[in-house]
């Protein structure tokens, strides 16, 4: 069973930075796509950024382009653990949300897994990010 544990959330002033980390373990397949999603009160969960073990970052939401960076070691072959980070800069009040890490196997025929929650099978518990204006 894939396990995902997020950390790094907290309270920050607008314009500040935060770094979220996702520790992923329990993979049974060779390749995965890991994504960061967020859900603000009263809004649907949305994809923020995704990264593929095969091709690197595959998606950024328009609202975070130029401000957020997804990176990490997606699938270390020796023990099938991954650590993915989301570096968030120039934070705005609109970035306030619960941030979730999610993972799904990457199909061998298509490494571009859509960065939408319906395509992801495993989820972390989430970490709260609050940006004060």
C-alpha positions, 0 to 999 in steps of 0.5 A: 500500500502506498503511503504519503505523508505531507509536512511543511504547512503553516502560517505565512504572511503574503509575499512569503515562502513555504516548502512542502514535502511529501514522503512517499513509500510502498510503491510496487510499480517502477514508475509513478507520478506524484502531484500536489493538490489543494482545496480551499474552503467552499472550493473543489480540489484542484491540481497545483503541480505534478511530476513524473518519475520518467520526465520530471515536472509535467504540470503547473496550474496557471495560478502558480506558474512562476511562483511554485516549483515541484521537484524531488526524487520520484522513485528511488529504485533501490527502495521505491521511496520518493520525496517530492517537494513543493517550493512556494514563493510569493504566496498570496491569500488565494493560496490558502488551502489544505495541500494534499500529496497524491500518487499514481502509477505512470502508464508505460504507454503515456507518461503524461498523467493528467494532473487531476484528482480523478487520476490519482489513486493514493492520497496523503492526509493533507497539510494546512497552508494559511497565507495572511494578507 
